[in-house]
Amino acid sequence: PTETVFSIFVADINELIARHRRALQETTPNEIILEFSKPNPYEHGTKEMRALIGSVSGRTIADLFDKHGNAILEANVRNYLGNVAINRQIERTASDQEQSNRFWFYNNGISIVCSQYSFRSQAETSKVRLLNAQIVNGCQTVHSLWHAFKSGTLREDVEVLVRIIEQPDPEFVPLVTRFNNSQNAV
C-alpha cells in the first residue's frame, strides 16, 4: 500500500490576492536584441526610469514573436482575440500594397517593459539589448503581423511604433500594463 501525503494550507483573501499578484509578475527571462528602423531612437527619462521610442519593422516584430511565442506576452492582460474584425483589419493593412506604408500612422503601436536596456555600441545605436522584455500592450498587433508574415503577405514597408520602458521594479509592470490597456477605449 502506498501512503499519500498531503498538506493543507489555510489563507485569507489578502494572502490569496498577494500570491496571485506575485504569480502574475513572474515571466520567462529573456534577452532580446531589437533593431530600430532608424538610428538614434528618442530617449525619455526621469530619476526612476527611462524609455526609448522609435520605429521597428513589422518583420522584426513578427520574428520576435516567432522566436519567443507567447512567453513575450506573459505580462499582457489580454490574450490574442483570434480571427476577429480588428485583427483581420490589422493584418489586411500590413498586407495591402496601397496601405502598408501607412501602418505606423494607423496603429497604436507596441509597449514593451524590460528590467534593463542598453545600446550595443555608440556606433550602432539602432540596436538595443533588452533584458526580461515583455510586451504589455499590442498583443493583437503582434499576432496579426505574425499571421501576415506566416502567410507570406507581410509587406516590407510596414513600420510599427514601439515604446520600450526600462523599469526593474516588478511592481511597476502591472501598472503600465493596466493603464496602457484601459485608457484608450473608443
DRENLUM-42975 format. One line per field, with one value per residue (C-alpha): residue number from 1; x, y, z. Coordinates in steps of 0.5 Angstrom, whole numbers, plus 2048, in hexadecimal, padded with zeros to 3 digits. Example, Ala and Ser with C-alpha at 12.3 -4.5 7.8 and 13.67 -1.06 7.14 Angstrom:
nr c(1 2)
east c(819 81B)
north c(7F7 7FE)
up c(810 80E)
END
This chain:
nr c(1 2 3 4 5 6 7 8 9 10 11 12 13 14 15 16 17 18 19 20 21 22 23 24 25 26 27 28 29 30 31 32 33 34 35 36 37 38 39 40 41 42 43 44 45 46 47 48 49 50 51 52 53 54 55 56 57 58 59 60 61 62 63 64 65 66 67 68 69 70 71 72 73 74 75 76 77 78 79 80 81 82 83 84 85 86 87 88 89 90 91 92 93 94 95 96 97 98 99 100 101 102 103 104 105 106 107 108 109 110 111 112 113 114 115 116 117 118 119 120 121 122 123 124 125 126 127 128 129 130 131 132 133 134 135 136 137 138 139 140 141 142 143 144 145 146 147 148 149 150 151 152 153 154 155 156 157 158 159 160 161 162 163 164 165 166 167 168 169 170 171 172 173 174 175 176 177 178 179 180 181 182 183 184 185 186)
east c(800 803 802 7FF 802 7FF 7FF 7F9 7FB 7F6 7F6 7F1 7EF 7F5 7FA 7F7 7F7 7FE 800 7FC 800 807 805 803 809 80D 80F 814 81B 81E 823 821 825 820 821 81E 81D 821 827 826 81F 81C 81E 81A 81B 81A 81E 81B 81A 81C 818 81A 815 816 814 815 814 80E 812 816 810 80E 815 815 80E 810 816 813 80C 807 80D 80E 807 806 805 800 7F9 7F5 7F7 7F6 7EF 7EF 7EC 7E8 7E7 7EC 7F2 7EF 7F0 7F7 7F9 7F6 7F9 800 7FF 7FC 800 7FD 7FC 802 807 801 801 805 800 7FA 7FD 7FD 804 807 809 80F 811 818 81D 822 824 82B 82E 832 837 838 839 833 82D 828 828 826 827 821 821 81B 817 80F 80A 805 801 800 7FE 7F9 7FE 804 800 7FD 804 806 800 801 809 807 802 807 803 807 80A 811 80F 80B 80D 80B 80B 80F 810 815 814 81A 818 81B 816 811 80B 80B 80A 803 801 804 800 7F9 7FA 7FC 7F6 7F1 7F2 7F0 7E9 7E5)
north c(800 807 80C 813 819 820 826 82C 833 838 83F 845 849 84E 848 845 84C 84D 846 848 84E 84B 846 84B 84E 848 848 844 847 849 84D 851 855 85A 85E 864 866 86D 86E 872 871 876 875 878 877 879 878 871 86E 86F 86E 86D 86F 86D 869 862 85E 859 854 855 854 84E 84B 84D 849 843 842 844 842 844 844 84B 84D 84A 851 853 853 851 84B 84A 84B 847 848 84E 854 858 853 852 859 85A 854 857 85E 85A 856 85C 85F 865 866 862 868 86C 866 86A 870 86C 867 869 865 861 862 85E 85E 85B 85A 85E 860 862 864 85F 865 86C 86B 866 86A 867 860 860 85A 858 854 851 854 854 856 859 85D 85B 853 854 858 853 84D 850 852 84B 848 84C 84A 843 843 847 84D 852 858 85A 861 860 864 864 869 866 868 865 866 864 863 85E 85F 859 85D 862 85D 85B 863 864 85E 860 868 866 861 866 86D 86D 86A 86C)
up c(800 7FE 803 800 804 803 807 808 807 80A 807 808 802 803 802 7FC 7F9 7FA 7F8 7F1 7F0 7F1 7EC 7E7 7E8 7E6 7DF 7DB 7DB 7D4 7D1 7CA 7C5 7C2 7BC 7BB 7B3 7B4 7B9 7BF 7C2 7C6 7CD 7D3 7DB 7E2 7E8 7E9 7E2 7DA 7D4 7CC 7C7 7C0 7B9 7B8 7B2 7B2 7B0 7B6 7BB 7B7 7B8 7C0 7C0 7BC 7C1 7C7 7C6 7CC 7D1 7CF 7D0 7D7 7DB 7D6 7D9 7D2 7CE 7C7 7C5 7BF 7B8 7BA 7B6 7B9 7B8 7B1 7AF 7B2 7AE 7A8 7A9 7AA 7A3 79F 79A 79A 7A2 7A5 7A5 7A9 7AE 7B3 7B3 7B3 7B9 7C0 7C1 7C6 7CD 7D0 7D7 7D9 7DF 7DB 7D4 7D1 7CB 7C8 7C6 7C5 7BD 7BD 7C0 7BC 7C0 7C7 7CC 7D1 7D7 7D9 7D4 7D4 7CF 7D4 7CE 7C7 7C7 7C1 7BD 7BF 7BD 7B7 7B4 7B5 7B2 7AC 7AC 7AC 7A6 7A2 7A2 7A7 7A3 7A4 7A5 7AB 7B1 7B8 7BD 7C3 7CA 7CF 7D6 7DB 7E2 7E6 7EC 7EA 7EE 7E8 7E3 7E4 7E5 7DE 7DB 7DF 7DC 7D5 7D4 7D8 7D6 7CE 7CE 7C7)
END
